[in-house]
Every structure is written in structure tokens, then in C-alpha cells.
Amino acid sequence: MSQSDVKGNSILEIPLESEHIAKILYSALLPETESIPSERAITSISVKGSSLIVEIIANDLTAMRAALNSYIAWISACMKTIESIDES
């Protein structure tokens, strides 16, 4: 079985301090879900209470890893920005 034979989905549920922060992240990440750089992975995001939900459906493991890494990096950058604004 090769990597191209493996299809799957991944769901990240990220608990946050408040629903307000979850909605800020949702708004920041929504454009990324609408511009599809690859047909190999499709992503949707939603807010459930104070959690951000990221669901990725990928045609292969390489596409899954790339999508997961991208969303984790974007969420991390957003959280650092929010924290720096809160500190000022």
C-alpha cells in the first residue's frame, strides 16, 4: 500500500479561552478554506462553543500532513498576535 492509496480525514478541536477568540480565529482562517491551493485536501472550519473545529479531508498522507501543518502554524500565529495585543 502506497501513500497515494491512503485517504482519510482529521478533526482538530482546539479549546480556547472564549467563544469570542474562537470566532476571531474562525474569521482569520476562513479565507484559507475558500482558496484551495490543492485538490488533494479540502478543509472546513467551524466554532463549537469556545472551541475551533478544523476538519481536513485528504486524498493522501502527504496532503494531510501539509494541511495539518499549515493550519497549526496559522492558528499559532493568530494566537501570538492576539496575545501580543492583549499585553499592550
C-alpha positions in Angstrom: 0.0 0.0 0.0 1.5 3.3 -1.0 0.8 6.8 0.4 -1.4 7.6 -2.5 -3.7 4.7 -1.6 -4.3 6.2 1.9 -7.3 8.6 2.1 -8.6 10.0 5.3 -9.8 12.8 7.5 -8.6 14.6 10.5 -10.5 16.7 13.0 -8.7 19.2 15.3 -10.8 20.5 18.2 -8.9 23.4 19.7 -10.3 24.6 23.1 -9.8 28.3 23.6 -10.4 30.8 26.4 -13.7 32.1 24.9 -16.1 31.9 22.1 -15.1 35.4 21.1 -11.5 34.2 20.5 -12.8 31.2 18.6 -14.8 33.5 16.3 -11.7 35.7 15.7 -9.7 32.7 14.6 -12.6 31.4 12.5 -12.7 34.8 10.7 -9.0 34.9 10.2 -8.8 31.3 8.8 -12.0 31.3 6.7 -10.3 32.7 3.6 -7.8 29.9 3.7 -10.6 27.3 3.4 -12.1 29.2 0.4 -8.9 29.4 -1.6 -7.9 25.8 -2.4 -4.2 25.6 -3.3 -4.6 21.8 -3.9 -7.3 19.5 -5.0 -5.7 16.8 -2.7 -7.1 18.3 0.6 -10.3 20.0 1.5 -10.7 21.9 4.8 -13.7 23.2 6.7 -13.7 25.2 9.9 -16.4 25.9 12.5 -16.9 27.2 16.0 -18.5 25.0 18.7 -18.8 27.0 21.9 -15.3 28.2 22.8 -13.6 25.6 20.5 -12.4 26.0 17.0 -13.0 22.9 14.8 -10.8 22.2 11.8 -11.7 19.3 9.6 -9.4 18.1 6.8 -10.2 15.5 4.2 -7.2 14.5 2.2 -6.5 12.1 -0.7 -3.1 11.1 0.6 -0.9 11.3 3.7 1.4 13.9 2.3 -1.6 16.3 1.6 -2.9 15.6 5.1 0.4 16.4 6.7 0.8 19.6 4.7 -2.7 20.8 5.5 -2.4 20.0 9.2 1.0 21.8 9.4 -0.4 24.8 7.7 -3.4 25.2 9.9 -1.4 24.6 13.1 1.1 27.3 12.0 -1.7 29.8 11.1 -3.5 29.2 14.4 -0.3 29.6 16.3 0.5 32.9 14.5 -3.1 34.2 15.2 -2.8 33.2 18.9 0.5 35.0 19.3 -1.0 38.1 17.6 -4.0 38.1 20.0 -1.7 37.6 23.0 0.5 40.5 22.0 -2.5 42.8 21.5 -3.8 41.7 25.0 -0.5 42.6 26.6 -0.5 46.1 25.2 
